[in-house]
Amino acid sequence: MKRRYFGTDGIRGQSNRFPMTPDLAMRVGIAAGMIFRRGGHRHRVVIGKDTRLSGYMLENALVAGFTAAGVDAFVLGPIPTPAVAMLTRSLRCDIGVMISASHNPYQDNGIKLFGPDGYKLSDAIEAQIEELISKDLAPQLAEPDEIGRAKRIDGVHDRYIEFAKRTLPRDVRLNGLRVAIDCANGAAYKVAPAVLWELGAEVVSVGVEPNGTNINLNCGSMHPEALVKKVHEVRADIGIALDGDADRVIIVDEKGNVVDGDQLMALIGETWANDGSLRGQGIVATIMSNLGLERFMTERGMTLARTKVGDRYVVEHMREHDFNVGGEQSGHIVLSDFGTTGDGLVAALQVLVAVRRLGRTVSEVCRRFEPVPQLLKNVRIEGGKPLEDKRVKQAIADAESELANRGRLVIRPSGTEPLIRVMAEGDDHGQLERIVDGLVDVIGKARAAA
């Protein structure tokens, strides 16, 4: 069944436009509150957000919804997504909410929901919430004496800072390292520099002056150019770029080279395998991860399990098959020994562990494999189903046949934007350009004819 509100990572859209309106946010709060009111205890929700201007609006709407459903709301303010997941468990809450559109510009916002175990909600529970949203919720509201209370919680930054520091082995310190960190003017602008400094590093921070409209603006993991410049400027040993809600990370080495999530997963997977802590005999990634990563893992006797795009699907596979390392090329790195969702800062700390223990530079440590040429182009759609067109299906079949065992082809609708993503990879870049351009043209024509 097609879902109306939820995509691959919660509900997302342009602020004050359907579905990202205060009315819908309040209804989400009521519906989720009703579903998670289980047992006779006093029910709780933690609500965090990033630094977007619209966060204030949606925060208040969600508080209204949850308290109307009889759930006490603990309001955290700006804080990373992984901190919300951690605090949901730590504070024994029934549900956690993060208000964020992750790496998107400030005009967008989103609602991510976590269960009491700190994991993102299943498709089945999201479907229940969607069903309730469309109904008359008035008869289900709490009685006047059961309305929830709301209060802001102090000290949550300190809790997350201590949590992140404890993920670093006791024998590893960051003294003598000059670390440049770009917090994308987002949720980690306070906590991430503090963690690195308290662990002994010399910290140079950028993207730590949020004003409500500059989140992810020419900074952060989506725009590492600012960090590359800063690394060169201050001669940093490493650059760490987070996104708006700090659940993803991109590394910049001391030479100014950008290191993506595939290389980071390869490094962490190999490091953990060498010290005997890797579970599942490999790692979990999505269909978008580079073929070079798959070859790297295979050559070392490990596996690469692939899932649909979305860190929630990576986490589901990790839980079902007992893996403890997974993630996405975009920099969502999930380390289940430490947390239940992607955590950019914790992943960066694991990179620093390898740098320290190997006694080598970041450029030497992080270049684990040679990426296979990969080409991705997007086709914007406003309706219709061009992927069901016979000409498109035939063109895809022909492309797959041409690539055969020498590469991969991935064509999928975006879960967060009105786009169809066309990605091909293989050893011949010229062949990839011809294949991708041809498919983009065929899909575009099918879209126009729809």
N, C-alpha and C positions, 0 to 999 in steps of 0.2 A: 504494500500500500504506500502510495506517495505521501511523504510527510510535508505538511504545510509550513511548519515553523522551524523545525530542527534540521540543521545540516550536518556536516562531518564533525563540527566542533561547537555544539550548542546552537543557540539562535543568534543570528547576526544580520545586520543591515544598517542602512543610513539612519542616524539619530533623528527622531521625530518624524520618521516615515515608516509606514508599515513594513515589517512587523516590529521595528524597534521604537515603540512608543511607550509612554508611561502607562497607558491603559493596559497594553498587553503585558508589560512587566509586572503590574499589580496582579493580573490574572494568573501569570506564571507563579507568582508567590503564593497565591491562594491555592492553586491546583497542586503545586508541589508540597505545600504545607499539609494539605488534606491527605495526600498519598503517604507522607512520611510520619503522620501522627499514628504511631503504633505503640501500644502499651499504655500504661497508666502514668508514666513519668512526665515531668515537665519537659516539653519539646523545645529544641534549640536549633537555630540556623546561624552560621557565620556568613557574613557578606563582606567580601573584599572588592576592590576595584583598582583600575589603573588611574592614570592622571587626565583622562579626557574630560572636557568641559561637561559633556552629557552624563558623566558618571554620577554627579550629584542628583540629577533628575531621576535616573533609573534606580539609584540607591534608595531614594525616598519612596519610590513606587513599590519596589520589592519589599521594603520594610512594612509598608501599609498592607500589602498582600499577605505576607507571612503572619503578621500580628493579627490580621482579620481572621486567619485560619487557626488562631490559637497557638502560634509558635513564637517563642521569645527570639528576638533578633539581636545578635551580637555584631555590631558594625565595626569593621576593622580599618577602614580608610584605605589609602593607596598601599598595596602590598602585592608581591608576586603571586601568580597563580599557584605555584607549588607550595607556597606558604599557606594558602587557603586550604589546599588538600591536606596538608599536614595538620593544620589547626582544627579541621573538621574532626579528625580522629583524636587529637590531643585534648580538645575541650569536650569530647564525648557528645558531639552534636549529631543531630539526625540528618542534617543536610548542609552542604556548603555551596556558596554561590560566588562566582567571580564575574564581575562586570568588566568586560574587555573585548575588544576586537583584535587583540593580539598585535600582529604586525601591520594592520590596516591604518590608514590615516585617521586623524581625529574625528572627521565627520561621521565615521562609522562607530558602532559599538556592538556589544554582544553580551549574552548571558550564558555562562558555563555552569553546569550543575554537577555536584559531587554527592555521592551517597555517604552514609555514616562510616564506611570503610576507607574513604578518601579517594575512591575511584570514580571516574566519570560514569554517568548513568548509562544503563543498557538501552538498546533500541526499544525494548519492550516497555520500560518505564517511561521513556520519552514519549512513546505512543500513548500511554495512559494520560500523561500530562496534556498532550495535544487534544485528546478526546474531552478532557474536563474543561479545557479553555473555551471550547466552543459551546459549552452548556451554560445554563443559568446557575451561577454559583451561589446566589443569595441564600437559598435554603440550607446550604452546607456551611455557612459561616459560623464561627464560634459564638457561644452564648456571651452576653455582656460581661459576665464575671470570669470568662475564660479567655478573653482577648489577650494576646501576647504583649510582653513588654519589650522595649527596645533600648539598648544602651551601647555606647562606644566603649571598646575594650582597649585599655592601655597595656603597653609592654609586649605587644605582639611582634614588633620589630625585633626586640631582644630575643624572643623565643626562636624566631627564624634564624637570626644571626648565630646563635649557639648551635642550633640544629645543623646549619651548613658547615660550621667549623668542625663539628664532630665527624663529618664525613671524611676529613683528611686524617690519614694515619698519624699516630702520635709521634712517630719518628721523623715526620716530614714537616719542615717549616719553610716559609717563603722569604726568609731574611736574605737580603742581597739581590732580590729580583725586583726589577722595575716593571710594574704592570700598568698598562693603559687600559681603562675600561670605559666603554660607551654604554650607558644605561638607557639610551633611546628616549630620554626625557619621560621615562615611563615608570612602572610600578616599583622597580628595584633601585631607584635613584638614591635612596638612603641606605638600604641594607647591603647592597653588593660592594660598594667601596669600603664599608665598615668591616665586612668579613675579611676582605683581602688585607686591609691594614692591620687588623687584629691578629692575623696569621703571620705578620712580619714583613709583608711586602711594602715597597715604596709605591704608592698609588697615585696615578695621574688620571683624573676623572673628566669625562666629557658626557654630554647628554644628561646632565643632572640639574637642569634648571627648568622644570616643567611649568608651563603657563596655561595648560588646558587645551592649547591648539598646536603645540609643537611636538607632540608625541610621534615618534618614527619619522619626523620631518628631516630628511637629508641626514639621518643618523641611525644608529642601531644596526641590527643584523641584516636588515634589508638594504641598507645604504652604508656599507663598511668603508666608503671612501674617506669619510671624516676620521675614522679610526686609523686607517692606513697613514694618513697625513700626520696624525698625532704620534704614532709609533716612530715614524721617521724623525719628527721634530724633537722628541724627548729621548730618542734612542732607547726605546723600551725593549725589554726582553720578550714581551708577549703583549698582544692586544686581545681584549675580550669584548665582543659585541653582543649585547642582549637585545631582545625585541621588547615591545611595549609592555607585555605582562611577564617577561623574563622566563618563559618556559622554553625558549630556544636560544642557541648560542652559535656564533661564528667566531673562529679564531683568526687572528692576524699574526704571522710569525715576525721575527725580528727584522726580516728583509722586506716586510710589507706585503707578503703573499697572503691571500685569503684562503683559509682552510675550511671546507664545508663539513656538514654532518657525516657524510660517508667516511671521510678520512678519520674523523674523531671516533666513530664507531669502530673502525678497523683498529685504531690505536688502543682504545679501551678494551675491546674484545681480546686482542692479542696479549695485552698486559695482564688482564685478569686470567686468561688461559695459562700464561706462564707461571703465575703464582698460585694456580689451582683453585681460584675462586669463581671461574666462569661456569655457569650452569647451562644445560641444554645443548652442550657441545657446539655452540655457535651463537649467532645473534639474530635478531628479528629486524627486518627493514620493510619498506613498502616497495610497490612495483616501480616507483620512480627512482630508486637507488641505482647507482651506476653499476654497469656490468663488471667494471674493474674491481669493485668491492666483492662481488660474488666470486670472481676468479681468485682474489687474494685469500678469501676464506677457504676456498676449496683447496688451494695449494698448501695450506697449513693444516689440512685435515679437519677443518671445521665446516659448519653448515651456515647458509644464509637462507632463512625462512622469509618469504615475502607475503605481505598482506595488502589489502586495499589502502588507499591513501587516507591518512588520518591517524594521529598518535593513539587514539582510543582503540583502533583495530590492532595496532602494534601491541598495546598493553593487553588486550584480550588474548592474543596469541601467546604472549609471554606467560600469562597466568595459566592458560590451559596446558601449556607444554613445558612449564618450569624453566623458562629462560630468565636471565637477570640483566641482560643488556639488549636494548633495542632502540629504534628511533627512525628519524627521517633525514633525508639529504638536506632539508632546510635547517637542520640544527636542533630539532626536537630530539633530545637524548633522554631515554628513560632508563634509569638504573634502579631496579626494584629492590636492591639491597638497602636503598636509602629512602625511596619515595614511590608514590603511586602514579605520578605523572611526569611529563618533561620538566626538567629543572636545568636551565642554562648555566647558572652559577655552579651548581654541584658538578655538572659535567666538566666545566672548565677547571675545577679543582682537581678532578681526576687526570686531566691533561697535565697539570702542574706536578702531580705526583710522579708521572712518568718522566717528565723533564728533570725533576730533582734526582730521582733514583738512578736514571741513566747517565746523568751528568753531561747531557748534550743539549744543543740549542733546540728551540721550538721547531725551526725549519727542518732539522734532522729527524726529530721525533715524530712530527705530524705528517710527513710525506710517506705514507705507508704503501701506496700503490699508484700506478700510473692510470689516471682515469681514461676510460674508453670515450672517444668523441660522442657527445650527446647533444642533440638539438631539440629544443622545445619551442613551439609557437602556439599561440592562442587564437581561437576564432570566436568572436563575440556573437552571441545569439540573443534574440529577444523573444523567442517563442519557437514552437514547432519541435520536431524531433528529427533533425538532419541525420543522426546516426542510424536511423531506421530506413533511410532512403536506399533503394537497391543499388544505385550507382556508387554511393558511399561504401556500402558493404563490399561491393566488388573491388573497389579501389583499395580498401583495407586488406582484403584477401590477397590481392596481387602484391602489395607491399610486404606482407608477412612472408609470402612465398619467396620474394626476392632476397629478403634478409636471411631467411632460413636459419641455419645454426650460427651465422656470423654476427648476429645482432639481435636487438629487441625492438618491438614497436608497442607503444602504450597510447591508447586514445580513450579519453574519459571526460565526462562533464565535471567541471569544478564543483566542489561542494559548498563554496562560499561566494562565488561570483557567476554571472551569466556568461560563462565561457566554456568552450570545448578545448581541452588541452591535447595537442598532438606532439608526442615525443618519440624520437627514434634514436637508437644508439648502435654503433658499430665501428669497425676500424677504418672505414672509408668515409671521410667527412663529406666529400663531394656527393657520394651516393646518398648520404643522409639528407643533404640539402634538397636534392632532387625529389626524394620520397616525401619529405615533410611538406615542401612547397606544393607538390602535386595534391597531397591530401587536404591541405588547407584550402586550395582552390576548389576542389570537388565539394568539400563540406560547405564552403561559402556559397557556392552556387545552389546547393540543396537547401540551404537556409533561406536564400533569396526567393526560391521557387515555392517555399512552404506557405 
